[in-house]
Amino acid sequence: MQNDPKKLSDKDLREASFWDQATKETATLDIDKPLSTLYAKHAQQLGDLNGKKVLDVGCGVGFWSLYMAKRGAQVWSIDISPGSIEVAKKNSVQAGLADRIEFSVNSALNLKFADDFFDLVQGYDIIHHLDSALLGKEVARVLAPSGRIVFSENSANNPLLMFARNQICGRFGIAKWSSDDEYPLTRSAVRNFTQYFEKAQIEYPFIFLHYLDAKLFHYKNKTANRLCHAFDFFVDEHLPFVKQYSYRQIITCSNPKN
């Protein structure tokens, strides 16, 4: 269940190379520590995983694969990066979950799975690396009629954050975390993805100053940590009309139109 490298696009090969290199700096996973706020919101959307057949799209080094397998799912995990898959396999062995997860190098736009196979398809920061329409069509194909998808993604809705990403990150000593081929997910890209489902819902966990804290202070300034967290939490709890300008969104869909 592995793609022929000769058939991968130049973009696929660039992404694979980027994440192979990034994987070399990845530490061993700890799936037992408390989840961050964003991870906790994503995990809540995944729901009951016991006995479910799950596809983890763009699994990286395997955090969500391990998380879901530990909660009773049988997981098939794919990534375009061979280096990431190798690390993910090692992490699954270390966690004692290798028998519940099947890893493979596979393009998400050409899935090597039967139609209607999965109860759940999930991904974390993956749609914005790909053609959203092609990905939506492919995950709808492999999803069972009663299944669900859950993808957590970035968002291009906030013009201030987009300005910072395009004009500041990668300059002035401020880190750039993204590869050259990925893009913040626009509303139109989300529509292109969700068009293959009868039901779709977008949730915006409000994250804004969190990234200022990360980029400028690296979470090391306690006062900045508290202020940034307090602002984001206040908006998330009390200003729902502002939440659409978060840098994060969770996309859930069901009822594929196959």
C-alpha positions in Angstrom: 0.0 0.0 0.0 2.7 2.4 -1.1 2.9 4.9 -3.9 5.3 4.6 -6.8 7.7 7.5 -6.3 7.8 7.9 -10.1 4.1 8.8 -10.0 4.3 11.4 -7.3 4.0 15.1 -8.3 6.9 17.5 -7.9 4.9 19.1 -5.0 4.5 15.7 -3.3 8.2 15.1 -3.5 9.0 18.5 -2.1 6.6 18.0 0.8 8.0 14.5 1.5 11.6 15.9 1.5 10.6 18.8 3.8 8.9 16.5 6.4 11.6 13.9 6.2 14.0 16.6 7.3 11.6 18.0 10.0 11.1 14.5 11.4 14.7 14.2 12.3 14.1 16.8 15.0 11.0 15.2 16.4 11.1 13.8 20.0 9.5 10.6 21.1 5.7 11.0 21.7 4.0 11.1 25.0 0.4 10.2 24.4 -0.4 10.1 28.1 0.2 13.7 29.0 -2.8 16.1 29.2 -3.9 17.4 25.8 -3.5 21.1 24.9 -6.7 23.1 24.4 -6.6 22.7 20.6 -5.9 18.9 20.8 -8.6 18.5 23.4 -11.2 20.2 21.1 -10.1 18.0 18.3 -10.3 14.8 20.4 -13.8 15.7 21.5 -14.9 15.9 17.9 -13.5 12.4 17.2 -16.0 10.9 19.7 -16.2 7.3 20.7 -13.4 5.4 19.0 -13.8 1.9 20.3 -14.1 -0.6 17.5 -14.0 2.0 14.8 -12.0 1.6 11.6 -10.1 4.9 11.2 -8.0 6.5 8.6 -5.4 9.0 9.8 -4.5 11.2 6.9 -1.1 12.8 7.0 -0.2 11.0 10.3 3.3 12.5 10.7 5.1 10.8 13.5 1.9 9.2 14.7 0.5 11.1 17.7 -3.2 10.9 16.6 -2.7 7.3 15.3 -1.5 6.2 18.8 -4.1 8.3 20.6 -6.9 6.6 18.6 -5.5 3.1 18.8 -5.2 3.4 22.5 -8.9 4.2 22.7 -9.9 1.1 20.8 -9.8 2.0 17.2 -8.2 0.0 14.4 -6.1 2.6 12.6 -4.7 2.9 9.1 -2.2 5.7 8.9 -0.7 7.3 5.8 1.8 10.1 5.1 3.7 11.2 2.0 7.0 11.3 4.1 8.8 8.0 4.4 10.9 9.4 7.3 7.7 10.3 9.2 6.3 6.8 8.7 9.4 5.2 10.0 9.4 7.3 13.2 5.6 6.7 13.6 6.2 2.9 13.4 8.9 3.1 16.1 6.6 5.2 18.2 3.8 2.6 17.9 6.1 -0.2 18.9 7.3 1.8 21.9 3.7 2.5 22.9 2.7 -1.2 22.6 0.1 -0.4 19.9 1.8 -1.6 16.7 -0.8 -4.4 16.3 -3.6 -1.8 16.1 -2.0 0.5 13.4 -1.1 -0.1 9.8 1.3 2.5 8.5 2.0 3.2 4.8 3.6 5.8 2.5 0.6 7.0 0.5 -0.6 10.2 -1.2 -3.9 11.3 0.3 -5.1 12.2 -3.2 -4.8 8.6 -4.4 -5.8 6.4 -1.4 -5.2 2.7 -1.8 -8.4 1.7 0.1 -11.8 0.3 -0.9 -14.9 2.5 -1.2 -17.0 2.9 2.0 -14.2 1.3 4.2 -13.8 3.7 7.1 -16.0 4.7 10.0 -13.9 7.8 10.6 -11.4 9.8 8.6 -9.3 12.3 10.5 -6.4 14.7 9.9 -4.6 17.4 11.7 -3.0 20.2 9.6 -3.2 18.3 6.3 -5.9 19.8 4.0 -3.9 23.1 3.5 -1.0 21.1 2.1 -3.2 19.7 -0.7 -5.8 20.4 -3.4 -8.8 20.6 -1.1 -11.3 19.5 -3.7 -9.4 16.4 -4.7 -8.8 15.5 -1.1 -12.5 15.9 -0.2 -13.6 13.7 -3.1 -11.1 11.0 -2.1 -11.9 10.9 1.6 -15.6 10.9 0.8 -15.1 7.8 -1.4 -13.4 5.8 1.4 -15.9 6.9 4.1 -18.8 4.6 5.0 -22.3 6.1 4.5 -22.7 6.4 8.3 -19.1 7.6 8.8 -17.7 11.0 9.8 -14.6 13.1 9.0 -12.8 15.4 11.4 -10.0 17.7 10.2 -8.3 20.5 12.3 -6.8 23.1 10.1 -5.4 26.6 10.0 -7.5 29.5 8.6 -6.9 32.4 6.2 -9.9 34.4 7.6 -7.9 36.9 9.7 -6.2 39.6 7.6 -3.8 40.6 10.4 -2.5 37.0 10.8 -2.2 36.6 7.0 -0.1 39.8 6.8 2.1 38.6 9.6 2.5 35.2 7.9 3.3 36.7 4.5 5.4 39.7 5.5 7.0 38.9 8.9 7.5 35.2 9.4 10.8 34.1 8.1 12.2 37.6 8.6 13.6 39.6 11.5 14.6 36.5 13.3 11.0 35.2 13.5 10.6 31.6 12.7 8.7 30.3 9.6 7.1 26.9 10.4 5.6 26.2 7.0 6.8 24.6 3.8 6.8 26.6 0.6 3.8 24.6 -0.8 1.3 24.8 2.0 -1.2 27.6 2.3 -3.6 28.9 5.0 -7.1 27.4 4.3 -9.5 29.9 2.8 -13.3 29.8 2.9 -13.4 28.8 -0.7 -10.9 25.9 -0.1 -13.1 24.7 2.7 -16.2 24.7 0.5 -14.3 22.8 -2.2 -13.5 20.2 0.4 -16.9 19.9 2.0 -18.9 19.8 -1.2 -18.7 16.0 -1.3 -20.8 15.7 2.0 -24.4 16.4 2.8 -23.6 17.7 6.2 -20.6 20.0 7.1 -19.9 22.1 10.2 -17.0 24.5 10.9 -16.0 25.3 14.5 -13.5 28.1 15.2 -11.6 27.5 18.5 -10.3 31.1 19.0 -6.5 31.2 18.7 -4.9 34.6 17.9 -2.4 35.9 20.5 -1.3 32.4 21.1 0.8 32.7 18.0 2.2 36.1 19.0 3.4 34.4 22.2 4.9 31.5 20.3 6.7 33.6 17.7 8.0 36.4 19.8 8.3 34.9 23.3 8.5 31.2 22.6 6.2 30.6 25.6 9.0 31.6 28.0 7.6 34.9 29.3 5.0 34.0 32.0 3.3 37.4 31.8 2.9 37.2 28.1 1.7 33.6 28.4 -1.1 34.7 30.8 -2.2 37.7 28.9 -2.3 36.0 25.5 -4.1 33.0 26.9 -6.6 35.2 28.8 -7.4 37.3 25.7 -7.9 34.2 23.5 -10.0 32.5 26.2 -12.2 35.6 26.7 -13.0 35.8 23.0 -13.6 32.1 22.7 -16.1 32.2 25.6 -17.8 35.6 25.2 -17.4 36.9 21.6 -18.7 34.3 19.3 -19.0 36.7 16.3 -15.2 37.2 16.5 -14.3 33.5 16.5 -14.4 33.2 12.8 -11.2 35.2 12.7 -9.3 32.6 14.6 -6.2 31.0 13.0 -7.7 27.6 13.7 -10.8 25.8 12.5 -12.2 22.3 13.0 -14.1 20.8 10.0 -16.5 18.0 10.6 -18.5 16.3 7.8 -20.9 13.3 7.4 -23.2 11.7 4.8 -20.8 11.4 1.8 -22.5 12.0 -1.5 -21.0 9.0 -3.2 
